């Protein structure tokens, strides 16, 4: 369930920024060096996209992927 929410958020973000950049899905795909179907699938929230491919698409619209880990909690003595 959480994975679907994450992909839905990513899909909406990619579509929004692609449109703000004035790009069609085909133009974005060409700039990223991927097929149009990949951009379409990403914008529809398909979760089987490769990370490398996703990063190529995100770079076209100047979006960086950030991974956060939980901070280490030291118990108080």
N, C-alpha and C positions, 0 to 999 in steps of 0.2 A: 504494500500500500504506500509506504513512504517513498519507494522508488518511483512509483507512478506520479506522485506529487512533484518530485524533483524533476522528472522529465517533462511534465506539463509546464512547470515554471520555466525550464530551459527552452522549451518549444516556443512559448509565448514571447520570451525575451529575444530569441533569435529572429522570429518573425517581425517583431516590433522594430528592432534595430535594422533589419534588412530593408524594411519599408522606409524608415527614416533616412537611410542612406540612398534611397531612390533606386534600389536594385530589384530586379525580378529574380525569381528563383533560378532561372537559367543563367543570368548574369553572375549571380553569387556563386553558383556551381562552377562556372568557367574560371572565375577569379581564384577560387579555392582549389581548382584542379580536381574536382570530383564530379560525379554525374548529377544531373538535375533531380533524379529520384532520391538521392541521398539527402538533399536539402529538403525536399518535400517530406520525406519520412521523418527527418529531424523535427520539422515544424509540426508534424502530426503527433509527436511524442513517442515515436518508435524507439524502443530501448535497446535495440541490437546494433546500434551504430558503434564503430570502433572509436576509441579515444583519439587516436591519431587523426582520423577523418574529422571528428568533431572539432579538434583543435584547429585544423585547416580552415574550417568554416567560420569558427569564432574569430580567427585572426583577420578575416576579411572585414568584419564589422568592429574590429578593435575591442573585442571582449576577451579577457583573460580568465582562465579557470583557476580557481584558488581552492586548495584543499586545507581544511582546518582539522586539527586533531584536538581532542580534549586536553586541557591543561592538567598537568600533574598536580594532584592535591596531596599536600603533606599534612598528615594528621597532627593536630596540636597536642603537645605533651602535657 
